[in-house]
């Protein structure tokens, strides 16, 4: 089972059962939805996704598309592009993102290692 770590750049839910994982070194696909992958990683580091959402709401009063702290001591933070309840979601690593730019109807995410990912 894959656990999110500092090398994880982005999770792209391809459908309700498949997620593409983009890391510093490679890209691969696993047979688990992106929400479950985030939840499993939160649990691996001591809490569930629903608990992390509640904590974010309590701390910064954001409940829609809220950033999720996966692991606190290493500051592994991901934010969703859709609702956290959506199984087929795109999650971006806050730690690794350098910038993003609009390009027509697409968005180009540029990570600190200069890797670029284009999303509709």
Buried (B, 14 or more C-beta within 10 A) or exposed (E): EBEBBBBBBBBBBEEEEBBBBBBBEEEEEBEBBBBBBBBBBBBBBEBEBEEBBBBBEEEEEEEEEBBBBBBEEEEBBBBBBBEBEBBBBBBBBBBBBEEBEEEEEEBBBBBEEEBEBEEE
